[in-house]
Amino acid sequence: MPRTAKSAMLHIMEGNPNNKTKKELQKRQKNELKMKLSADNLVPPKWLSAGAAKRFTEIVEIMGPTDILSDSDIDTLAIYCDTLVDYQAYKNKVKKLGMFKDGKVNPFVREKRNTAILLNRYANELGLTPSARASMAIHMSDDEDGDEDDF
């Protein structure tokens, strides 16, 4: 293996593939800590229905270990859960009334489709989809693995 390739491989194995200096890595870590938001108050807002509040709590529990959600996500998560309840209601209406009503497409079919699009947008924004989490993992900084001695 040529010397440059070997030293590059060692550099990657050391956990600093972007050639950041120790000072740059420490500054980045310090700034990330400043920007870290609390997740101490992740409770469903009072305006949510019981079903939406239950889903809110379930998502907070599931996502807890990832540290993705913070208190600043409460409203977006609440809207996601509220929209999910709407989606379920539209689905039930379509199931009850059928795809067509009076020879026309049941209007709840369109509402269900529109709501599904909204749910996908909110889920991606909150990191609730596999692709959103994979994207976050790709963009995580090199020093976010918890090892402060990797500088």
C-alpha positions as CSV (number, residue, x, y, z in Angstrom):
1,M,0.0,0.0,0.0
2,P,1.5,3.4,-0.9
3,R,2.4,5.6,2.0
4,T,-0.3,8.2,1.4
5,A,-3.0,5.6,1.1
6,K,-1.8,3.9,4.3
7,S,-1.7,7.1,6.2
8,A,-5.2,8.1,4.9
9,M,-6.5,4.7,6.0
10,L,-5.0,5.2,9.5
11,H,-6.5,8.7,9.6
12,I,-10.0,7.3,8.8
13,M,-9.6,4.6,11.4
14,E,-8.6,7.3,14.0
15,G,-12.1,8.9,13.5
16,N,-11.2,12.1,11.8
17,P,-11.6,11.6,8.0
18,N,-12.2,15.4,7.4
19,N,-8.7,16.3,8.5
20,K,-10.0,18.6,11.3
21,T,-7.6,19.9,13.8
22,K,-8.0,19.1,17.5
23,K,-9.0,22.7,18.0
24,E,-11.6,22.6,15.3
25,L,-13.1,19.4,16.6
26,Q,-13.2,20.8,20.2
27,K,-14.9,24.0,19.0
28,R,-17.5,22.0,17.0
29,Q,-18.2,19.8,20.0
30,K,-18.5,22.9,22.3
31,N,-20.9,24.6,19.8
32,E,-23.0,21.5,19.4
33,L,-23.4,21.4,23.2
34,K,-24.5,25.0,23.2
35,M,-27.2,24.2,20.6
36,K,-28.5,21.1,22.3
37,L,-32.0,21.7,23.4
38,S,-33.8,20.2,26.4
39,A,-36.1,17.2,26.1
40,D,-37.4,17.4,29.6
41,N,-40.9,18.6,28.7
42,L,-41.9,16.4,25.9
43,V,-45.6,16.0,26.9
44,P,-48.6,16.2,24.6
45,P,-50.3,19.6,24.5
46,K,-53.7,19.7,26.2
47,W,-55.5,20.5,22.9
48,L,-54.7,17.0,21.5
49,S,-57.4,14.4,21.5
50,A,-56.9,11.3,23.7
51,G,-55.8,9.2,20.7
52,A,-53.4,11.7,19.4
53,A,-51.9,12.3,22.9
54,K,-51.5,8.6,23.3
55,R,-49.6,8.4,20.0
56,F,-47.5,11.4,21.0
57,T,-46.4,9.7,24.2
58,E,-45.6,6.4,22.4
59,I,-43.4,8.2,19.8
60,V,-41.6,10.1,22.6
61,E,-40.9,6.8,24.3
62,I,-39.7,5.1,21.1
63,M,-37.5,7.9,20.0
64,G,-36.1,8.7,23.5
65,P,-32.9,6.8,23.1
66,T,-32.0,8.6,19.9
67,D,-32.0,12.1,21.4
68,I,-33.5,13.4,18.1
69,L,-36.6,15.0,19.7
70,S,-36.4,18.0,21.9
71,D,-38.8,20.4,23.5
72,S,-38.8,22.6,20.4
73,D,-40.4,19.6,18.5
74,I,-43.6,19.5,20.6
75,D,-45.8,21.4,18.3
76,T,-44.7,19.6,15.1
77,L,-45.0,16.2,16.8
78,A,-48.5,17.3,18.1
79,I,-49.6,18.3,14.6
80,Y,-48.2,15.0,13.3
81,C,-50.2,13.0,15.8
82,D,-53.4,15.1,15.3
83,T,-53.0,14.6,11.5
84,L,-52.5,10.8,12.1
85,V,-55.8,10.7,13.9
86,D,-57.5,12.5,11.0
87,Y,-55.9,10.0,8.6
88,Q,-57.4,7.1,10.6
89,A,-60.8,8.8,10.6
90,Y,-60.7,9.3,6.8
91,K,-59.6,5.7,6.4
92,N,-62.6,4.5,8.5
93,K,-65.0,6.7,6.4
94,V,-63.7,5.2,3.2
95,K,-64.0,1.7,4.6
96,K,-67.6,2.4,5.8
97,L,-68.8,4.3,2.7
98,G,-66.7,2.7,0.0
99,M,-64.4,4.2,-2.6
100,F,-67.4,5.7,-4.5
101,K,-70.4,7.6,-3.3
102,D,-73.3,8.5,-5.7
103,G,-71.2,7.4,-8.7
104,K,-68.3,9.7,-7.8
105,V,-65.1,9.2,-5.9
106,N,-65.7,9.4,-2.2
107,P,-64.3,12.8,-1.0
108,F,-62.7,11.1,2.0
109,V,-60.4,9.2,-0.4
110,R,-58.9,12.5,-1.5
111,E,-58.7,13.7,2.1
112,K,-57.0,10.5,3.1
113,R,-54.4,10.8,0.2
114,N,-53.7,14.5,1.1
115,T,-53.3,13.6,4.8
116,A,-50.9,10.8,3.9
117,I,-48.7,13.3,2.1
118,L,-48.7,15.6,5.2
119,L,-47.9,12.7,7.5
120,N,-44.9,11.8,5.4
121,R,-43.6,15.4,5.5
122,Y,-44.0,15.7,9.3
123,A,-42.5,12.2,9.8
124,N,-39.5,13.1,7.7
125,E,-39.1,16.5,9.5
126,L,-39.2,14.7,12.9
127,G,-36.9,11.9,11.9
128,L,-39.6,9.2,12.2
129,T,-38.9,7.5,8.9
130,P,-36.0,5.1,8.2
131,S,-34.8,7.3,5.4
132,A,-34.8,10.5,7.6
133,R,-32.8,8.7,10.3
134,A,-30.4,7.3,7.7
135,S,-29.9,10.8,6.4
136,M,-29.3,12.1,9.9
137,A,-26.7,9.4,10.5
138,I,-24.8,10.3,7.4
139,H,-24.7,13.9,8.4
140,M,-23.7,13.4,12.0
141,S,-20.3,14.8,12.9
142,D,-17.4,12.5,13.3
143,D,-17.1,13.3,17.0
144,E,-20.7,12.5,17.9
145,D,-19.9,8.9,18.8
146,G,-19.4,9.9,22.4
147,D,-15.6,9.4,22.5
148,E,-14.1,12.7,23.4
149,D,-10.6,11.2,23.3
150,D,-10.8,10.7,19.5
151,F,-9.3,14.1,18.8
